[in-house]
Amino acid sequence: MKKAILAAVATLGAGYLGTVVGHELLGGFVEFGCLVAVAVMGAFIIYFNDKKK
């Protein structure tokens, strides 16, 4: 359960930071936050699946 909470918090934080970066530095590209959040969650899924084996 701790892993799921860690992954959710990290994904929300990364998504928020991605949104801020997209809005401020990329000229209003707030969808960048969604892209970053999906990438972070994908990395967590791969990491946790490889760690089980």
BAFI-3210 file (N, C-alpha, C; in Angstrom, 3 decimals, decimal comma, padded with zeros to 6 digits):
// residues 53
n [1|2|3|4|5|6|7|8|9|10|11|12|13|14|15|16|17|18|19|20|21|22|23|24|25|26|27|28|29|30|31|32|33|34|35|36|37|38|39|40|41|42|43|44|45|46|47|48|49|50|51|52|53]
n.u [000,819|002,018|003,676|001,869|000,717|002,975|003,596|001,281|001,373|003,832|003,280|001,175|002,521|004,561|002,977|001,720|003,951|004,810|002,669|002,930|005,452|004,849|002,942|004,256|006,878|006,659|004,842|001,986|001,338|-000,246|-000,936|001,326|001,765|000,077|001,329|003,805|002,946|001,852|004,157|005,725|004,145|004,157|006,862|007,032|005,375|006,808|009,191|008,330|007,268|009,521|011,045|009,792|010,505]
n.v [-001,190|001,190|001,673|002,265|004,633|006,260|006,281|007,548|010,089|011,039|011,092|012,946|015,224|015,482|015,847|018,273|020,006|019,722|020,911|023,553|024,199|023,843|025,848|028,231|028,232|027,058|028,434|028,323|025,653|023,641|020,992|019,561|018,778|016,541|014,767|014,433|013,306|010,841|009,648|009,435|007,711|005,449|004,807|004,115|001,817|000,041|-000,129|-001,253|-003,693|-004,981|-005,224|-007,192|-009,640]
n.w [000,000|000,676|-001,484|-003,517|-002,591|-002,530|-005,297|-006,308|-005,069|-006,020|-008,752|-008,909|-007,979|-009,926|-012,188|-011,564|-011,425|-014,056|-015,369|-014,496|-015,580|-018,284|-018,644|-017,900|-019,104|-021,615|-023,071|-022,499|-022,757|-021,184|-021,169|-020,976|-018,391|-018,036|-019,769|-018,489|-016,061|-016,896|-017,915|-015,582|-013,998|-015,636|-015,468|-012,747|-012,747|-014,414|-012,920|-010,446|-011,322|-012,412|-010,127|-008,622|-009,705]
ca.u [000,000|002,913|004,167|000,793|000,596|004,170|003,442|000,218|001,851|004,883|002,645|000,467|003,521|005,199|001,978|001,554|005,149|004,779|001,686|003,530|006,497|004,187|002,259|005,183|008,041|006,345|003,860|000,596|001,175|-000,527|-001,076|002,622|001,615|-000,483|002,373|004,781|002,316|001,769|005,515|006,154|003,410|004,695|008,156|006,758|004,843|007,923|010,126|007,769|007,134|010,855|011,559|009,175|011,126]
ca.v [000,000|002,345|001,915|002,898|006,012|006,952|006,483|008,531|011,410|011,445|011,382|014,221|016,284|015,645|016,422|019,691|020,714|019,737|021,914|024,872|024,389|024,014|027,143|029,359|028,201|026,558|029,298|027,920|024,229|023,027|019,549|018,980|018,155|015,201|013,936|014,118|012,406|009,512|009,119|009,066|006,517|004,342|004,431|003,389|000,490|-000,781|-000,346|-002,168|-005,014|-005,575|-005,471|-008,407|-010,858]
ca.w [000,000|000,722|-002,844|-004,283|-002,126|-003,031|-006,735|-006,537|-004,660|-006,961|-010,032|-008,777|-007,893|-011,232|-013,088|-011,226|-011,866|-015,511|-015,774|-014,255|-016,593|-019,573|-018,716|-017,778|-019,988|-022,952|-023,711|-022,347|-023,087|-019,885|-021,347|-020,659|-017,076|-018,244|-020,373|-017,450|-015,100|-017,509|-017,988|-014,231|-013,575|-016,421|-014,891|-011,507|-013,076|-014,897|-011,823|-009,458|-011,934|-012,524|-008,796|-008,102|-010,253]
c.u [000,871|003,430|003,131|000,627|001,779|004,039|002,393|000,690|002,915|004,286|001,885|001,444|004,184|004,224|001,759|002,757|005,225|003,796|002,245|004,596|005,867|003,526|003,250|006,261|007,727|005,190|002,426|000,317|000,949|-000,715|000,232|002,585|001,055|000,553|003,406|004,194|002,214|003,147|006,010|005,439|003,872|006,028|007,969|006,253|005,961|008,877|009,590|007,580|008,483|011,411|010,998|009,915|012,463]
c.v [001,265|002,693|002,645|004,360|006,833|007,260|007,549|009,940|011,923|011,827|012,705|015,392|016,551|016,255|017,898|020,506|020,792|020,761|023,324|025,163|024,623|025,362|028,303|029,363|027,787|027,307|028,808|026,472|023,448|021,515|018,817|018,287|016,750|014,259|013,513|013,123|010,981|008,866|008,663|007,801|005,295|003,868|003,682|001,983|-000,432|-001,105|-001,377|-003,573|-005,712|-005,946|-006,769|-009,677|-011,157]
c.w [000,000|-000,666|-003,679|-003,880|-002,609|-004,516|-007,037|-006,195|-005,631|-008,313|-009,989|-008,718|-009,233|-012,242|-012,836|-011,694|-013,391|-016,052|-015,605|-015,310|-017,962|-019,721|-018,756|-018,865|-021,425|-023,604|-023,653|-022,688|-021,797|-019,981|-021,058|-019,298|-017,169|-018,838|-019,336|-016,444|-015,643|-017,585|-016,617|-013,765|-014,359|-015,885|-013,577|-011,785|-013,534|-013,760|-010,836|-010,041|-012,070|-011,162|-008,208|-008,536|-009,660]
res [m|k|k|a|i|l|a|a|v|a|t|l|g|a|g|y|l|g|t|v|v|g|h|e|l|l|g|g|f|v|e|f|g|c|l|v|a|v|a|v|m|g|a|f|i|i|y|f|n|d|k|k|k]
***
